[in-house]
Amino acid sequence: MNRHHWWRDAVIYQVYVRSFLDSTGDGIGDLAGVRAGLPYLKKLGVDGIWLSPFYPSPQHDHGYDVADYTGVDPVFGDLAEFDLLVDAARRLGVRVLLDIVPNHCSSEHPWFRAALEAAPGSPERARFHFADGRGPDGAEPPNNWHAMFGGPAWTRVTEPDGRPGQWYLHMFTPEQPDWNWREPEVAAEFDRILRFWLDRGVDGFRIDVAAGLFKHPELPDSPDPEADARTRDSVNPLAWNQPEVHGVWRHWRAVCEEYTARDGRERLLVGEVSVPTAREHARYVRPDELHQAFFFDLLGAPWDADAFRKVISEAMQDIAGTGSTVTWVLNNHDQVRTVTRYGEPTPEGSGLGPARARAAALLMLALPGAAYIYQGEELGLPEVVDLPDDVLTDPIFRRTGSRARIRDGCRVPLPWSGQASPFGFTSGAEGVRPWLPQPEWFAEHATDRALADTRSFWHLYRDGLQLRAALSQLGEGTLRWLDTQPGVLAFTRGDDLVCAVNFGTAPVPAPVFGSPLLASGPCPPGVLPGSTAAWWIDAS
């Protein structure tokens, strides 16, 4: 394995900072809590962590509305604490990635406040998408686009003289105005931001909305204006995936290469890229652009052997064909947790969810390329689906009034120990509770219980990660599909390692290996006779 290119087969753990571990007793996770949790993550066996935004922010979208890109919000700590975290991670051999948000900022960012005070046509407004409204009095938005989180994508401002004025574009919420990347000053500012954090020792960046940034220069009407809001995905071809965005990633890659040349530490750019096909996805990971881009098709695939084989094959053909490796992901802070997602579509309810989530996790770890794990997945946490309306914080709920697709349920603070909330997440004074309430049944998934139970999700992940590190066939490389009976997905990694997944429909006896269903030795009878090693997963 070429360790210089550490990112090609790395396993990165996503830390949702406000829900990981609270060190100050205010009910909100923080950077010191992340530092305290590093030995736990090192023991799990991950190669690095990706930190959700901790920058100063009014928290309208929990940090994805950034007011200052080079600071730390006091609720999470300060720059000195950040430096301690980076230093502690480096001593443990754990890489640190930051979440950067270049598509939009906070409406409280100094540049946007300056734009509101400036006149139409001013340089201050050129940094954003300000436009005159339509109609005789400009009372209609400049175009028909809808925001991804519901409602129109435009908000009208009141000019400094008190009159109704121009409109500004926000593809998410009014508190998140979109930057205008056709303005050179914006690109220069983000160059400064990248270098600020690289100079503080970070190992790279996860890039939010990486297919965004540029909009069609004429801002025309969309033929399907509600597509983004309906799918809650970046599908409006006029607002996303414009060709100019690739120039940004070429420049950012060059900046990272500059730092690598200085000290030999390779920095990583991984993009949140939502595009229609694997072939379009592949354009973002060409050799001079992003190192990685999350491949969401596996996350979205139905629980079906043929569907999984199709999306894996397309990724291996189109993405790995660029010379990059595929970046696999089953969950993140925007998705229903895997245990619940895999359990819901069946008549049996959620009973199959845990077995399927275990199988999917080991399948992902057996695939060639890199993998990202969302915090709590290693505990088998289900989605919290019954949070009261009065505690919900997701702007989707605020803007639509609907609980459909809201994301609070996967962001409930982690349970660490004990039998009752706050489950070791916070040690605050009596009356201080976690920022989202934890259900009583979280006790069954607490970290202390998981570590003590060798049959737990935690041990499944830890054993899978250990095998991945120990077996030279895993990580970077290729796979070869094997013919099997219906309902079983099987492939080889190298000459003598097989991964076989029973999707729960094949009449195959349960393996005799015991938990966690990983083994070296003969495959179960009737699956792959004569194989010398197996990574056998049964979701039946």
C-alpha positions as CSV (number, residue, x, y, z in Angstrom):
1,M,0.0,0.0,0.0
2,N,1.4,3.4,-1.0
3,R,1.1,5.4,2.2
4,H,2.2,8.7,0.6
5,H,-1.2,8.6,-1.1
6,W,-2.9,7.9,2.2
7,W,-6.3,9.2,1.0
8,R,-6.8,6.6,-1.7
9,D,-8.0,3.9,0.7
10,A,-8.4,5.9,3.9
11,V,-11.4,5.4,6.2
12,I,-12.5,8.8,7.6
13,Y,-14.9,9.3,10.5
14,Q,-17.3,12.3,10.2
15,V,-17.5,14.1,13.5
16,Y,-20.7,16.2,13.9
17,V,-19.1,18.5,16.5
18,R,-22.1,19.7,18.3
19,S,-23.3,16.2,18.9
20,F,-20.1,14.3,19.6
21,L,-19.0,15.1,23.2
22,D,-19.6,18.2,25.4
23,S,-16.6,19.2,27.5
24,T,-18.1,22.5,29.0
25,G,-21.4,21.3,30.3
26,D,-23.6,23.5,28.1
27,G,-25.3,20.6,26.3
28,I,-23.5,21.3,23.0
29,G,-20.5,19.3,21.8
30,D,-17.2,21.2,21.2
31,L,-13.7,20.9,20.0
32,A,-12.3,19.9,23.4
33,G,-14.9,17.1,23.4
34,V,-13.6,15.9,20.1
35,R,-10.0,16.0,21.4
36,A,-11.1,13.9,24.4
37,G,-12.7,11.4,22.0
38,L,-9.7,10.9,19.8
39,P,-8.4,7.8,21.7
40,Y,-11.8,6.2,21.1
41,L,-11.6,6.9,17.4
42,K,-8.0,5.7,17.3
43,K,-9.1,2.4,18.9
44,L,-11.9,2.1,16.4
45,G,-9.2,2.2,13.7
46,V,-10.1,5.1,11.4
47,D,-7.4,7.0,9.5
48,G,-8.8,10.5,10.0
49,I,-11.7,12.7,11.0
50,W,-13.9,15.2,9.2
51,L,-15.1,18.0,11.4
52,S,-18.5,19.6,10.7
53,P,-18.4,23.5,10.6
54,F,-17.4,25.1,13.9
55,Y,-16.9,28.6,12.6
56,P,-18.7,31.7,14.0
57,S,-22.3,31.4,12.8
58,P,-25.8,32.4,13.9
59,Q,-26.5,28.7,13.5
60,H,-29.6,29.0,11.2
61,D,-28.3,25.8,9.5
62,H,-26.0,24.6,12.3
63,G,-22.8,26.2,11.0
64,Y,-23.4,25.8,7.3
65,D,-24.2,29.6,7.4
66,V,-20.7,30.9,8.1
67,A,-20.2,34.4,9.4
68,D,-16.3,34.1,9.7
69,Y,-14.4,31.5,7.9
70,T,-11.2,31.8,9.9
71,G,-12.5,31.7,13.4
72,V,-14.1,29.4,16.0
73,D,-17.6,30.0,17.4
74,P,-17.3,30.4,21.1
75,V,-19.8,27.7,21.7
76,F,-17.2,25.2,20.2
77,G,-14.0,26.7,21.7
78,D,-11.4,28.9,20.2
79,L,-8.4,28.8,17.9
80,A,-6.1,27.7,20.7
81,E,-8.3,24.7,21.4
82,F,-8.4,23.9,17.7
83,D,-4.6,23.9,17.6
84,L,-4.5,21.5,20.6
85,L,-6.9,19.2,18.7
86,V,-4.8,19.1,15.6
87,D,-1.7,18.5,17.6
88,A,-3.3,15.6,19.6
89,A,-4.7,14.1,16.4
90,R,-1.2,14.2,14.7
91,R,0.4,12.5,17.7
92,L,-2.2,9.7,17.4
93,G,-1.7,9.4,13.6
94,V,-5.2,10.7,12.9
95,R,-5.7,13.1,10.0
96,V,-8.0,16.2,10.4
97,L,-10.2,17.5,7.6
98,L,-12.3,20.7,7.9
99,D,-15.7,21.3,6.4
100,I,-15.5,24.4,4.1
101,V,-18.6,26.0,2.7
102,P,-17.8,28.0,-0.5
103,N,-21.3,28.1,-2.1
104,H,-22.9,30.4,0.4
105,C,-22.2,32.2,3.6
106,S,-24.2,33.7,6.5
107,S,-26.4,36.7,6.0
108,E,-24.4,38.1,9.0
109,H,-21.1,37.8,7.1
110,P,-19.4,41.2,7.0
111,W,-19.3,41.2,3.2
112,F,-23.1,40.5,3.0
113,R,-23.9,43.2,5.6
114,A,-21.8,45.6,3.5
115,A,-23.7,44.6,0.4
116,L,-27.0,45.4,2.0
117,E,-25.7,48.9,2.9
118,A,-24.3,49.5,-0.6
119,A,-26.1,50.6,-3.7
120,P,-27.2,48.4,-6.6
121,G,-24.4,47.8,-9.0
122,S,-21.7,48.3,-6.3
123,P,-18.6,46.1,-5.9
124,E,-20.0,45.0,-2.6
125,R,-23.1,43.6,-4.2
126,A,-21.1,42.0,-7.0
127,R,-19.8,39.5,-4.5
128,F,-23.3,38.0,-4.4
129,H,-26.2,37.5,-6.8
130,F,-28.2,40.7,-6.5
131,A,-30.7,41.4,-9.3
132,D,-33.6,43.6,-10.1
133,G,-37.0,42.0,-9.7
134,R,-39.5,41.5,-12.6
135,G,-42.7,43.3,-13.2
136,P,-43.3,47.1,-13.3
137,D,-42.4,47.6,-9.7
138,G,-39.8,44.8,-9.4
139,A,-42.1,43.0,-7.0
140,E,-41.5,39.5,-8.6
141,P,-38.3,37.5,-8.1
142,P,-35.7,37.7,-11.0
143,N,-36.4,34.1,-12.0
144,N,-38.6,31.2,-10.9
145,W,-36.0,29.1,-9.0
146,H,-36.9,27.5,-5.7
147,A,-34.6,26.9,-2.8
148,M,-33.6,23.4,-1.9
149,F,-34.9,23.8,1.7
150,G,-38.3,25.1,0.5
151,G,-39.7,28.4,-0.8
152,P,-38.4,30.8,-3.4
153,A,-34.6,31.1,-4.0
154,W,-34.8,34.9,-3.9
155,T,-35.4,37.4,-1.1
156,R,-36.1,41.1,-1.6
157,V,-34.1,43.6,0.4
158,T,-35.0,47.0,1.7
159,E,-32.5,49.6,0.4
160,P,-30.7,52.0,2.7
161,D,-33.3,54.7,1.8
162,G,-36.1,52.5,3.0
163,R,-37.6,51.6,-0.3
164,P,-38.1,48.0,-1.6
165,G,-35.1,47.2,-3.7
166,Q,-33.2,44.4,-5.3
167,W,-33.4,40.6,-4.7
168,Y,-30.5,38.3,-3.7
169,L,-30.2,34.6,-4.5
170,H,-30.0,31.9,-1.8
171,M,-30.3,28.3,-3.0
172,F,-30.8,27.1,0.6
173,T,-32.3,29.6,3.1
174,P,-32.5,33.4,3.1
175,E,-29.9,33.4,5.9
176,Q,-27.5,31.7,3.4
177,P,-26.8,34.1,0.5
178,D,-24.9,32.5,-2.4
179,W,-21.5,33.8,-3.3
180,N,-21.0,35.0,-6.9
181,W,-17.9,33.1,-8.0
182,R,-17.7,35.1,-11.3
183,E,-16.4,37.9,-9.1
184,P,-12.6,37.4,-8.7
185,E,-12.6,38.9,-5.2
186,V,-14.5,35.9,-4.0
187,A,-12.0,33.4,-5.3
188,A,-9.2,35.4,-3.8
189,E,-10.9,35.4,-0.4
190,F,-11.3,31.6,-0.4
191,D,-7.6,31.3,-1.4
192,R,-6.8,33.2,1.8
193,I,-9.1,31.0,3.8
194,L,-7.6,27.8,2.5
195,R,-4.1,28.9,3.4
196,F,-5.1,30.1,6.8
197,W,-6.2,26.6,7.8
198,L,-3.5,24.8,5.9
199,D,-0.9,26.9,7.8
200,R,-2.5,25.7,11.0
201,G,-1.8,22.1,10.0
202,V,-5.0,20.6,8.7
203,D,-4.8,17.7,6.3
204,G,-7.5,18.8,3.9
205,F,-11.1,19.9,3.4
206,R,-14.5,18.4,2.8
207,I,-16.1,20.8,0.4
208,D,-19.8,21.5,0.9
209,V,-22.0,21.7,-2.3
210,A,-18.9,21.2,-4.5
211,A,-21.0,21.1,-7.7
212,G,-22.4,24.6,-6.9
213,L,-20.5,27.9,-6.8
214,F,-21.3,29.0,-10.4
215,K,-24.8,29.7,-11.7
216,H,-25.8,30.2,-15.3
217,P,-24.6,33.8,-16.1
218,E,-28.0,34.9,-17.3
219,L,-30.0,33.4,-14.4
220,P,-32.8,32.3,-16.7
221,D,-36.0,30.6,-15.6
222,S,-35.8,26.8,-15.0
223,P,-38.1,24.5,-16.9
224,D,-38.7,22.6,-13.6
225,P,-38.4,25.3,-10.9
226,E,-39.4,23.1,-8.0
227,A,-37.0,20.2,-8.8
228,D,-34.4,21.2,-6.1
229,A,-37.1,21.6,-3.4
230,R,-39.0,18.4,-4.5
231,T,-35.9,16.2,-4.5
232,R,-33.9,18.2,-1.9
233,D,-31.0,17.6,-4.3
234,S,-29.0,19.9,-6.6
235,V,-30.7,19.0,-9.8
236,N,-31.5,22.4,-11.3
237,P,-29.0,22.4,-14.3
238,L,-28.9,26.2,-14.3
239,A,-27.8,26.5,-10.7
240,W,-25.5,23.6,-10.3
241,N,-22.7,21.7,-12.1
242,Q,-21.7,24.6,-14.3
243,P,-18.5,23.9,-16.3
244,E,-16.6,26.9,-14.7
245,V,-16.5,25.1,-11.3
246,H,-13.8,22.8,-12.5
247,G,-11.4,25.7,-12.7
248,V,-11.8,26.3,-9.0
249,W,-11.0,22.8,-8.1
250,R,-7.9,22.8,-10.3
251,H,-6.7,25.9,-8.4
252,W,-7.5,24.4,-5.0
253,R,-5.7,21.2,-6.0
254,A,-2.6,23.3,-6.9
255,V,-2.7,25.0,-3.5
256,C,-2.8,21.7,-1.8
257,E,0.1,20.4,-4.0
258,E,2.1,23.5,-3.0
259,Y,1.8,22.6,0.7
260,T,2.6,19.0,0.0
261,A,5.8,20.0,-1.8
262,R,6.9,21.9,1.2
263,D,6.7,19.1,3.8
264,G,5.7,15.9,2.1
265,R,2.3,15.7,3.8
266,E,-0.3,15.1,1.2
267,R,-3.4,17.3,1.7
268,L,-6.9,16.1,0.6
269,L,-9.9,17.7,-1.1
270,V,-13.1,15.6,-1.0
271,G,-16.2,17.1,-2.5
272,E,-19.9,16.8,-1.8
273,V,-20.8,16.3,-5.5
274,S,-24.4,15.6,-6.4
275,V,-24.7,15.1,-10.1
276,P,-27.0,12.8,-12.2
277,T,-24.5,10.1,-13.4
278,A,-21.3,8.4,-12.3
279,R,-19.7,9.7,-15.5
280,E,-20.4,13.4,-14.6
281,H,-19.2,12.6,-11.1
282,A,-15.9,11.3,-12.6
283,R,-15.1,14.7,-14.0
284,Y,-14.6,16.1,-10.5
285,V,-11.9,13.6,-9.7
286,R,-9.7,14.0,-12.7
287,P,-6.0,14.0,-11.8
288,D,-5.7,17.8,-11.5
289,E,-9.0,18.4,-9.6
290,L,-10.5,17.0,-6.4
291,H,-8.8,14.0,-4.9
292,Q,-12.1,12.5,-4.0
293,A,-15.9,13.1,-4.3
294,F,-18.5,11.3,-2.3
295,F,-20.2,8.6,-4.4
296,F,-23.8,8.9,-3.1
297,D,-25.3,6.3,-5.4
298,L,-24.5,3.4,-3.0
299,L,-26.2,5.3,-0.2
300,G,-29.3,5.7,-2.4
301,A,-29.5,2.2,-3.8
302,P,-32.4,0.0,-2.7
303,W,-31.6,-3.1,-0.7
304,D,-31.1,-5.4,-3.6
305,A,-28.1,-7.4,-4.8
306,D,-28.6,-6.4,-8.5
307,A,-29.0,-2.7,-7.6
308,F,-25.8,-2.7,-5.5
309,R,-23.9,-4.5,-8.2
310,K,-25.0,-1.9,-10.8
311,V,-24.0,1.2,-8.9
312,I,-20.7,-0.4,-7.8
313,S,-19.9,-1.4,-11.4
314,E,-20.6,2.0,-12.7
315,A,-18.4,3.6,-10.1
316,M,-15.5,1.3,-10.8
317,Q,-15.8,1.9,-14.5
318,D,-16.3,5.6,-14.6
319,I,-14.7,7.0,-11.4
320,A,-11.8,4.6,-10.9
321,G,-11.2,4.9,-14.6
322,T,-9.9,8.5,-14.0
323,G,-7.1,7.2,-11.9
324,S,-8.8,8.2,-8.7
325,T,-10.4,5.8,-6.2
326,V,-14.1,5.7,-5.4
327,T,-15.2,7.4,-2.2
328,W,-17.9,5.2,-0.7
329,V,-20.4,6.5,1.8
330,L,-23.5,5.0,3.5
331,N,-24.5,7.9,5.7
332,N,-23.9,11.5,6.8
333,H,-25.4,14.3,8.8
334,D,-28.1,14.9,6.1
335,Q,-29.4,11.3,5.8
336,V,-31.7,9.0,7.7
337,R,-29.5,6.6,9.7
338,T,-28.7,3.4,8.0
339,V,-30.4,1.0,10.5
340,T,-33.7,2.9,10.0
341,R,-33.3,3.5,6.3
342,Y,-32.8,-0.2,5.5
343,G,-35.5,-1.3,7.8
344,E,-38.3,0.9,6.6
345,P,-39.1,-0.5,3.1
346,T,-39.9,-4.0,4.3
347,P,-43.3,-5.3,5.5
348,E,-41.6,-6.5,8.6
349,G,-40.8,-3.0,9.7
350,S,-37.4,-2.1,11.1
351,G,-36.5,-5.6,12.3
352,L,-34.2,-6.2,9.3
353,G,-32.5,-2.8,9.6
354,P,-29.6,-3.8,11.9
355,A,-28.7,-6.9,10.0
356,R,-28.7,-5.0,6.7
357,A,-26.8,-2.1,8.1
358,R,-24.1,-4.5,9.4
359,A,-23.9,-6.2,6.0
360,A,-23.7,-2.8,4.2
361,A,-20.9,-1.6,6.4
362,L,-18.8,-4.6,5.8
363,L,-19.5,-4.6,2.1
364,M,-18.4,-0.9,1.9
365,L,-15.2,-1.7,3.8
366,A,-14.4,-4.5,1.4
367,L,-14.8,-2.3,-1.7
368,P,-11.7,-0.8,-3.4
369,G,-11.2,2.9,-2.5
370,A,-11.9,5.1,0.5
371,A,-14.8,5.0,2.9
372,Y,-16.5,7.6,5.2
373,I,-18.3,6.7,8.4
374,Y,-20.8,9.0,10.1
375,Q,-20.6,9.2,13.8
376,G,-22.9,6.8,15.6
377,E,-23.1,4.3,12.7
378,E,-20.5,2.3,14.6
379,L,-22.9,2.1,17.5
380,G,-25.8,0.9,15.3
381,L,-27.8,4.0,16.2
382,P,-31.3,4.2,14.6
383,E,-32.9,7.4,13.5
384,V,-34.8,9.3,16.3
385,V,-38.1,9.7,14.5
386,D,-40.3,11.1,17.3
387,L,-38.6,14.3,18.3
388,P,-41.3,16.9,19.4
389,D,-41.9,19.7,17.0
390,D,-40.8,22.3,19.6
391,V,-37.2,20.9,19.7
392,L,-36.7,20.6,15.9
393,T,-34.0,22.9,14.5
394,D,-33.7,21.9,10.9
395,P,-34.4,24.9,8.6
396,I,-36.3,22.5,6.3
397,F,-39.0,22.1,9.0
398,R,-39.0,25.9,9.6
399,R,-39.5,26.7,5.9
400,T,-41.9,24.0,4.9
401,G,-43.8,23.1,8.1
402,S,-43.2,19.4,7.1
403,R,-41.3,16.8,9.0
404,A,-40.5,15.0,5.7
405,R,-36.7,14.7,5.1
406,I,-35.8,16.7,8.2
407,R,-32.3,15.9,9.5
408,D,-32.5,16.4,13.3
409,G,-33.1,12.7,13.9
410,C,-29.6,11.7,12.8
411,R,-28.0,14.5,14.7
412,V,-29.1,13.6,18.3
413,P,-26.0,13.7,20.6
414,L,-24.1,10.4,21.0
415,P,-24.7,8.2,24.0
416,W,-21.4,7.4,25.8
417,S,-22.3,5.7,29.0
418,G,-25.0,5.1,31.6
419,Q,-28.7,4.2,31.6
420,A,-30.3,7.6,31.2
421,S,-29.8,10.9,29.4
422,P,-27.4,12.6,28.9
423,F,-25.6,9.2,28.7
424,G,-22.2,10.8,29.4
425,F,-22.5,13.3,26.5
426,T,-22.4,16.2,28.9
427,S,-21.5,16.7,32.5
428,G,-23.4,19.9,32.9
429,A,-25.2,21.1,36.0
430,E,-28.6,19.7,36.7
431,G,-31.1,21.0,34.2
432,V,-28.6,21.3,31.4
433,R,-29.6,18.8,28.8
434,P,-28.2,17.9,25.4
435,W,-29.3,20.3,22.7
436,L,-31.5,17.6,21.2
437,P,-33.2,15.2,23.5
438,Q,-31.9,11.6,23.6
439,P,-34.5,8.8,23.9
440,E,-34.4,6.3,26.7
441,W,-33.5,3.5,24.3
442,F,-30.2,5.1,23.5
443,A,-28.9,3.2,26.6
444,E,-28.9,0.0,24.4
445,H,-26.4,1.7,22.1
446,A,-24.1,3.5,24.5
447,T,-20.4,3.3,23.8
448,D,-19.5,1.6,27.1
449,R,-22.0,-1.2,26.4
450,A,-20.9,-1.5,22.8
451,L,-17.2,-1.9,23.8
452,A,-18.1,-4.6,26.3
453,D,-20.2,-6.6,23.9
454,T,-18.1,-8.4,21.2
455,R,-21.3,-8.9,19.1
456,S,-22.0,-5.2,18.9
457,F,-21.8,-2.9,15.9
458,W,-18.7,-1.3,17.3
459,H,-16.8,-4.6,17.3
460,L,-18.1,-5.3,13.8
461,Y,-16.7,-2.0,12.5
462,R,-13.4,-2.3,14.5
463,D,-12.8,-5.9,13.3
464,G,-13.7,-4.9,9.7
465,L,-11.2,-2.0,9.9
466,Q,-8.5,-4.2,11.4
467,L,-9.0,-6.8,8.6
468,R,-9.0,-4.0,6.0
469,A,-5.6,-2.8,7.3
470,A,-4.1,-6.3,7.6
471,L,-5.2,-7.8,4.3
472,S,-3.2,-6.4,1.5
473,Q,-5.9,-7.2,-1.0
474,L,-8.3,-4.7,0.6
475,G,-8.2,-0.9,0.3
476,E,-7.0,0.3,-3.1
477,G,-7.2,-2.0,-6.1
478,T,-9.9,-3.7,-8.2
479,L,-12.6,-6.3,-7.8
480,R,-13.9,-9.2,-9.9
481,W,-17.5,-10.2,-9.8
482,L,-18.4,-13.9,-9.2
483,D,-21.4,-15.7,-10.4
484,T,-23.6,-16.7,-7.5
485,Q,-27.2,-17.8,-6.8
486,P,-29.8,-15.0,-6.8
487,G,-29.8,-12.7,-3.8
488,V,-26.0,-13.1,-3.1
489,L,-23.5,-10.5,-4.2
490,A,-19.9,-11.8,-4.4
491,F,-16.6,-10.6,-5.7
492,T,-12.9,-11.3,-5.3
493,R,-10.3,-8.9,-4.0
494,G,-7.0,-10.4,-5.3
495,D,-6.5,-14.1,-5.9
496,D,-7.6,-15.6,-2.6
497,L,-10.0,-13.2,-0.9
498,V,-13.8,-13.3,-1.5
499,C,-16.5,-10.9,-0.2
500,A,-19.9,-12.5,-0.3
501,V,-23.1,-10.8,0.8
502,N,-26.4,-12.6,1.3
503,F,-29.0,-9.9,0.8
504,G,-31.5,-12.0,2.8
505,T,-33.2,-13.7,0.0
506,A,-30.8,-16.6,-0.8
507,P,-31.5,-20.0,0.7
508,V,-28.0,-20.2,2.2
509,P,-27.3,-21.5,5.7
510,A,-26.1,-18.9,8.2
511,P,-22.3,-19.1,8.4
512,V,-20.8,-20.9,11.4
513,F,-18.2,-18.3,11.9
514,G,-20.1,-16.5,14.7
515,S,-20.2,-12.8,15.3
516,P,-19.1,-10.5,13.7
517,L,-19.4,-12.7,10.6
518,L,-15.9,-12.1,9.4
519,A,-13.5,-15.0,8.8
520,S,-10.6,-16.5,7.1
521,G,-11.2,-20.0,6.0
522,P,-13.6,-21.9,3.8
523,C,-16.7,-20.1,2.6
524,P,-20.1,-21.4,3.9
525,P,-21.4,-24.4,2.0
526,G,-23.1,-23.8,-1.3
527,V,-21.7,-20.3,-1.9
528,L,-18.2,-20.3,-3.2
529,P,-16.7,-23.8,-2.7
530,G,-12.9,-24.0,-2.7
531,S,-12.3,-20.4,-1.8
532,T,-9.4,-20.0,0.6
533,A,-10.6,-16.9,2.4
534,A,-13.9,-15.2,2.9
535,W,-15.4,-12.0,4.1
536,W,-18.9,-13.4,4.5
537,I,-21.8,-11.2,5.4
538,D,-25.4,-12.5,6.1
539,A,-28.3,-10.0,6.2
540,S,-31.0,-12.7,6.3
